[in-house]
Amino acid sequence: MWRMPPFALAALIFAPLVPDIAASESAHAVELAAHRHEAPRARRLRLAALGRPEVDRVVYGYYPYWVSAWDSLQFELLTHLAYFSIEVNPDGTLGDRHGWPDTAFVETGHSHGLIVEVCFTLFGGADVSALISSRDSRARAISAMIDEMEAGGADGIDVDFEDLSSGSRDRYTTFVHELRDALIARDHPDATLSLAIPAVDWSDNFDLDAMSRDVNLFFIMGYGYHWSGSSRAGPVGQLRVTDAWAAFINLSMQKSIAHYTALVSPQDRSRIVYGVPYYGYEWPVESVELFAATTGRGTSRTYAAARRGLESGRVRRFEAGSANPWQAFSSSGDTRQLWYDDEESLAAKYRMVLDQEIGGAGMWALGYDEAYPELWGQLRSTFANIPEPRVGSRWRPKIIDEIPFVDSSSTSSTASSYFNYYSCRPGVPEYGREVVYGFTTCASGRLTASVTDADGVDIDLHLLLGPDEDSCLVADDRSLEEDVGPGRYYLVADSYVAGNVPQEGEYRLDVDFEAAGPGCSTEQVCVRGRCRDHVPTSTIGDPLDWGTGKVPPVAGTRGRSSEEVSPAPRPPRDRTTDLPSEGDQAHGAEGCGCHEVPEVPGRATASGAFAALCLGALGWVARRARKRCSVPR
């Protein structure tokens, strides 16, 4: 299966670098340092009657030991709960455990059906390098980490090692592989393993393709695009780069996801989780205008602090290009700007999570919203009520139902944004929004397509055998033609990315097909690439199956669309299933209903790593006394 070479991809995506972007400042590290000597906050047991998550994607929440918002957490809108954190020393011994083990934390999570992980942190390139370069230190750390997981009754481990030195790629991958092997050896084949990875992999240290056989979730820390030392004020969680932003920043959520999804197989996209910030930065600035230069370092502010600012009379402003709120005000004689995320900006980010079909979302950090309910409401709105695929997406393409075919559309208004890099043109960034068309023929022939776009718009065409980037047959920036046999094809009009800005906008698509031989008779219709006497009832009116019931292609004429031989693709199923009955649990019957849960590829002995991921977004944990589900093969 095609993969873009990782070093080539990193060079393509992250160069030229914007010197303003922090290569080493980590929100996790900064906050841990600020609260290192604080005592863990007390937590009461909040049990539920064998609860289950209400969301249909992963929602992964870090809960720092110093936060005191436990009673405001809406556990039904989470799937994973991570205790932050236990510190790891460079020699593999453990430092401060910060209140772990925490019985109330773990039992509360389990009673709500959550997967509970304990997070282990190590920050700084030299310290991480010292640990992963020594076999003895690795073994010491791994043994101690599993000891703590067992002591606290957690379901798994989250590894948050940051600021890796250049050249750490193979050693870090080895560490992860050895950790998975040790979990299996100590009778934890079903333990979950998550990795925190940076928004920007500056030194190409994270080999997701190699680690995906050992790792359940990769948590992209999608924050720090603007940081405390930025020369201009802007979004901490930059959604995209627009023409207006391009002069100041070349990195974004959109670009980070495009980078990491290109490193894994299509099915392993579900292992990627995008973390959003529940905090922002307040900078002293030269003016109240957009893109103002900063005059000093920024100070982090939680979402709750930003909300209190609005309650005090500040005005909420909104920058549409980045879909981000901000405030401008005076404080102690200084002009200041505060950029942060709220429910509107998070809605745009969560929409990108769904469009990219990655595993879900997460946040740094739970409790930063205190008792304000809006961010919980947005999680519910997005992930508990996932809509049907929309027309123009890969699961519901626009049907080319007559020849010649003409369509005038716009990628700036389409809801589809799945395709990023295609196997037939791997070096060309196409992670702007796209429109997907479906074409079916029962006759061989020549398919031609051309696109005309408006000024400032650059739409490229891609002909695919299947609904993924690895299935690309041919691509061009203006027109293409290809001899095709009977079957179903996807034609994607995708937005090229120039100067880090997707060139989205209006275009006209023209498609023609010249049949080289007979198609179906007048009494037949083309169904899945074969001539049939009638259209199966199950396909009529079902856009996901491309069942159109259109006028059949006449023998010797230019054909009309229908269906091909292979089964129609289906969108990812919701992970929600019915809970097993008490009788099922008592008698060990098949009651969990786990389905389409990805295994850890190539690690048959580690297939249980996803066994806990059964109900809810990716799972329902039935810990210890409860029945465990088996992973289907």
N, C-alpha and C positions, 0 to 999 in steps of 0.2 A: 504494500500500500504506500502511495506517495506521501512523503513528508518533506517539507522545506528544510534544508540543512540548517540546524539551529544557529550556527555562527553567522551564516549568510543572512538569516532572518533578523538576528539582533542588530547586525550592521545596517540592514535596510531600514528597520523601524526606528532605531534610537539614534541615528546620526543624520544631520549634525545635531549635537546635543545643545540644549539651551543651558548656559552656565548657571542660570538662576535656580534650577531644580536641584533639590538636595539629593545627593547620592547616598547619604548615610543617616540623616535624621529620621528617626522612627517614632511615630506616635506612641507605640507600645513601650519603647525604651525610655522615652522622655517622661511618660506618665509613671512608669514603674520607678524611675529614679526620684521623681518628685514625691512619691508616696512610700518609698522603701521602708521608712522607719515608723509608719503608721500601723496600728494594730488592726487586724481584720474586723470588719463590722459584724455584729451579731446578726444571726439569721434564725428566724423561727421556722419550724416545720410547717410547710403548706401542702398538705396531702390532698390528692384528688382521688375519686373513686375509679381507679384504673382508667385514667384519661387517655386521650389520643390527640395528636396535633390536628388542627383544622385546616392546615395549609397543604398545598399540593406540590410544593417544591421545598428544597432544603432552606431552612432559615436558621443560620448558625450565629449564636450570640456569645460573645466574650463577656464574662462577668468578673470585673476586677475585685479583688478582696477588699479594697478600700471603699467601694461604693456602698451607699446606704439607701438603696431604692428597691430592696427586695420585695416589699409588699406591693409595689406598683407593677411588677412584671406580669404580663399576660402569657402564661406558659403555653396556652393552647395555640399560640401563634408562632411557636418555636418548634424546631425539630432537634436541635443540638444545643447543649449548654456547656460552655467551657469555663472551668475554674482557672482564673488568671491570678497568680501563677506560682510555680516552684522554680527557683533559680538554679541553674546548672553552672558548675565551675569548670574551668578549662581542663582540669585533670580528671573530670568525670564524676567527681563527688558532687553532692547536692549542697546548695546554700540554703537560704531562707525559704521555708515552706509556706510562709504567710498564711498560717491557719489551716493548712491541709494536714490531715484529712478532715473533711467537713460533712458530718453525717446529715445535717439538715439540708445542705445543698444537694447532695446526691439523692437522698430519699425523696425530696420534693420533686426533683427532676424526673425520677423514675415513676413516681405516682402519676405524673402528667404524660407519661409515654415518651419522654425525651431520651436521646442518647447523651450521656454525660461523659465528658472528657476532661482530663486534667492537663493543663498546659505547662510545658517546660520551656523556659526562656534562657537564651544566651545571646548577648549582643556584643558586637565588636569583631572585626575581621581577624585580629590576631588571636583572640580568645577562641573563636569558633575554629580557626585553623588548627590551633594547638589540640583541641579535642578530637576533631575528625581525622587528624594526621596520625594519631597514635592508636594502635590496635588495643592496647591496654586501657587507654582512656575511654575509647568508644565502648568497650565491653563493660567497664565500670559504670559509665553513665546509663547504658541500656539496662543493666541489671537493677540499678537504683530506680530508674523510671518505672519499670514494671513493678518493683516492690511498692512504690507509692500508688500506682494504679490499683493494685490489689488491696492495699491498706485502706483506701478510701472507697472501694467498691465501685470504681468508675468503669465505664464500658470501653474506654479507649484512651488514647494519648494524642495530644496536639503538640507538635514540635514547632516552636517559634524561635529559630536561630536566624539572626539578621546581620546584615552588613558583611556577607561572606567575601573573603579576599579573592581576587582574580586567581583562577586556576583551581578553585575548590570543587568544581563540578563533579568529578569522578569520586572524590573522597566523600562528599556529602551524599551522593547516590549510594555509595557503599554503606554509609552509616544507616541510611533509611532501610536498605535491604537487610542489614544485620538486625535492625530493630524488629522488622517483621518476622525474621527467622526466629528470634528469641521469643517473641510472643507465641509463636506456634510451639516452640520447644517447651514452653512453660504452660502448655495446655490452655492457651487463649487464642485459638484459631479464629474465633469470631470477634476478637477485639478490633475496634475501629482505630484507624490511624489517619490523622489530618496533619497537613503542613501549611503553615503560614508562609506565603511567598510575596515578594515585593511587587508593587504596581509596575516598576521598571526593573528588569533584570539586567543591571548595568554590566555585569561581567559574565553573563551567560552561564550562571552557575546552577540553574535549575533545569534538570533534564526530565521534564514531565513524562515524556514517552517511556523512558526507562523506569521511572519510579511509579508509573501508573499500575504496575503489576503488584505493588506493595501498598499503595496509598488509596484510601477511600475518597478523601476530599482534599483539594488544593484550594486554600482560602487566599484569594488575591486581596492584599491590603490596599484597597482602592482609594487611598488618601495620601496627601502630601504632594499633590501636583503643584499647588501653591503651599508654601510652608512658612515657618516663622522668619526665615531669612530671605524671603522672596523680595525682589527689587520692586515689584508691583503687587498691589492687592488683587486677589482673585479667588476663584473657587478652590477649596481644599480637595473636593471631589470633582474635578473637571470632567464634565460629561463628554464633550467633543471640542474640537478645534474648529472655529469658524474663521472667515476672512478677517474679522475684527480682532480675534485673539491671536492670529497666526504670527503677528509681529512680536509677541511676548512669550508664547509657550508652544511647544510642539508635541505635548504629551496629553493623554486623556484616557478616560475609561474605555472609550471606543477603541483606541489604539492598543491598550493593554490587553483587552479581551481578544482582539485580532491576533496579537502576538502569541498568546498562550494557546488559543484554540488551534493555531497552525502547527503546534508541536505534538498534538495528540490525534488519535483517530476520531472519526465522527461520534462513535458510541461513547468515547471517553470524555466528550464535552460535559457529560453529566457529572463528572468528578470535579468540575471547576465551580467554585462558589465565589461570587464577587462581594467583597466587604465594603460597605459604605460608611462614611463618617457621621457619627452623632455629635460632632463637634465642629468648630470652625476656628478661624483666627481673626483677631482684632489687631490691625496695624495702625500706627501713626502714619499719616499720608500728607502729600502736598496739597490735595484738594478733595472736594467731595465728588469729583467727576469719575466716570468709569476709567479704568486702566491707570489710575493715579499711581505715581511713584511713591514708594514707602520711604519714610525718613528714619526708621528704626525697626527693631525686631518686633515681630508679632507675638501676641499672647494668646494661648488657646482658650477658647470659650465653649462650654457645652451648649447643646441645643436648649436646655432649660435656661441658661443664662441669656441666650439670644431672645427667647420668648419673654423673659422678664424685661429685657430692653424695650421690646415692643409695648409691653404693658406700662412702661414708664413714659411713653409718649414718642418714642422713636418711630420713624416711618419705614415700613418694609418696602424696599425696592426690588425689582426683578429684572435680571438680564436674560433676555429670551434666547440668545444664541447658545449660552451654556446652560440654560434652564435653571438658573440659580438665584436665590434671594440674597440680598445684602442690605446693610444699613450704613448710613453716613451720619456722623454726629460730632459734637465737640465734647471734649473731656479734659479737664485741667488745662485748658488753654490750647490743646492740640486738636487738630482735625483728625478724625479717625474713621476707618471703615472696618466693618465686621462682615465677613463672608462665612456662610454656614449652609447647612442643608435643612430643609423642612419637608413637609408632606408633598408639596408640589414638585420640588426638585427630585425627591426620592421616587415619586411616581414615574418620572422620566427615566431614571436609572433602572428601576425595576422592570420597566417596559423593555429596556435594552437587554436585560437578563433573560426575559422571556423570548424576545426575538432571536437572540443568539443561541437559545436552547441549551444554555449551560445549566448546571445542577440547581442553582438557586442563589440566594443572597445571604449576607450576614452583616453584622455591624460591630463597630468599635465606638462606643461600648454600651452594653446594656446598663440602664440606670442613668445615662447622661441626659435622658429626657425627663427624669424624675417622675412626677405624677401627671405630666402633660400627656394626653391620650392620642394626639394626632398621628404620631409615627406608628403607633400600634394600629390605628385605623387604616393607615395606608398599607401596612402589611396584609391586613385582612382583605382590603379591597382588591389588592393585586394577586395575592397567592392563595386566597381561599375561594376566589371566584374567577379562575382562569377562563378567558373566553375561548370560543371556537376559533380555529384558524381562519384568517381573513383572506379574502380574494386577493390574489397577487403574491401569496406566500408559496413556499415550496410544498406545503401540504394542501394548498387550495389554489393551484395556478389558474391564471386567466386562460380559458380554453380558446385555442385557435380553431374556430368552428366553421370557417369557410376560407376558401382560397380564390383569389388573393386575399390576404388579411391585412388590415390597417388598424393601428391603434395609436391614439394620442393620449399620453399620460404624463406623469411627473414622479420622479423618485423622491422629491422633497416632501411629498404628501403621502407616500406609501407607508404601510405599517411593517413591511418586511425588511429585516436587516440581519440575515443569517450568513450569507456568503462573504468571505474575507479575502482568501487567496485560493486561486484555482490551480489544479495540478497541471493544466496545459499551459499556464503562464505563471509559474510560481513566484516570480520576482515582482509581479505587478500588484500593487495594493488596490483592492476593490472593496474595502470595508465600509463604503457608504451604503445608503439604502438602495434597494433593488425592487424590480417587479419581475415575477416569475410567470412564464407562459407554458402551457402544455400543448403538445402536438402529437397526434397519433395517426399512423398510416398503416394500411394493410397492403400497400404496394411499395416496391422499391422505387427510388427516384432521387432527384436532386432537390434539396432544401436550400433556399436562399433567403437571407434576411439582411436588412440594412436599417440603420438608425440615423436620424437627423435630429440634432439637438440645438438648443438655443445658445446664444452667446453666454460664455461663462459656465456652460454645462458640458460635461464630458461623460457620456454614457457608452459603455463597452458592452459587446454582445458575447455570450457564452452558450454553446450548445452542449448539453449534458445528457448522458445515458440514464442517470439516476439523480435523485434530489440531494446530492452532496458534492463537495468540491473535488473529491477524488474521481468523479465520473466525467470530467470535462473532456470532450472530443476536440473542440476547436474554439478559438476565441479571436476576436478582432475589435479594434476600436471604432470601426465604421460599418463594415459589412462582412459577411461570411457566407460560404456555400459549402455543402457537404453532401456526398452521396450516402444515403441512408437506406437501411432495409426496413421491413415491417417491424413495427414496435412503437413504443412511446418515448418521447423525448421532451426534455425541458430546455426552454430558451430563456436565458436570464439577461435582462437589461439592468446592468449594475453600474453604480457610480464610481468612477475612477477617483483616486485620492492624489491630489497634486499639492505639494507644499504642506502636507499634513491636513489639508482641507478637502473633504469629500465634495466633488463637483456635481452636486445634485441639482435636479431641475426638470424642466419640461423637455419632452422629446416626442418624435413620431417613429413608430416601428412599422416597417413594411416586410411582409413575409410572403413567399411564393413557393410552390412545390410543383415540380414537373415529374409526373409518374413515368417510370421506365417500363412498366408492364401493367398487366391487368390488376385491378383491385377486386372489389366485391361486385357481385351481380346486383341488379336492381331489386331483387328479392331478399338481399342480405344486408347486414350491417357489419361494420368493423368493430369487433369487441376485443380489446386487449391484443391488437395486432393480428387477429384472426377473423376471417369472414364467418359470421354466424347467421342462422336463419331468423333469429329474433334477439332482442336485447333482454338479457336477464333482468327480472324484476328487481333484483337487489341492487342493480347499478343505476336504474333510472332515477334521475334527480339527485344522485349522491355525488357532490362535487369532489369529494375525497377519492372516489373511485373513477372519476372522470366519466361517469355514465351520462351521456348527453341525449341519447335517443335521437340524434340528428339524422337528416336524410343520408342514406348510405352512399358510399362512393360507388359510382357506376364504372363497370369494367372499361378500362382504356381511357378513363378521364382523370383529371386531376382530383385527388382525393380530399375528403373532409375528415375532421378529427374524430377519433373514438378512443379505443383502448388497445393495449398491447398484451402480450402473453403473460408477463410477470405480474404478480399481485401488486395492487396499488399500495404505495407507501401510506403509512398511518402516522399521525402525530404521536409523540410520546404519551403514554397513558398516564392519567393521574395515579399517584402512588397510593391513593386512599382505597382501602378495602374495608369490609365489615370486620369488626372485632370477633375473635372466636368466642363461642358461647362457653359458659362455665362447664358444660358437659364435655365439650371438645377438649378443654384444658385438663379436666380430670381424667379423661380416658385416653389422652394422647392422640385424638383424632386429628385429621387434617383440617384445621380450622383457621389458620392464619391468613390464607389466601394471598401469600406473597407472590408477586408476579413482576416480570421484567426488571428484576433487581440485578444490577450488573455484578458479575464476579470480578475478582482480582485476576486479570488475564495472566495465563501462564503459571499460576500458582494454585494448583488444584487443592493443595493442603491448606491454602489460605482462603478458600472460597467462603468459609464461614465468616470472613471479615465483614461481609454484608448481611449475615444472617440476622443481625439485629435491626436491619433497615427494612422493615416489612410494612408498617402502616404509617399513615401520615405522609409527609413529603417524601422522605426516603425511609421512613421507618417507624416502627413501634417497638420499643424495647420491652421485652418480657424478661426481666432480670431475675436470675436465680430460681425462685419458687415458681415462676410463671413459665408457660410453655415456650420453647424456642422454635422459630420457624426455620424450615430448611430452604436453602437457596436452590431454585430450579436450575437445571442444567439444560 
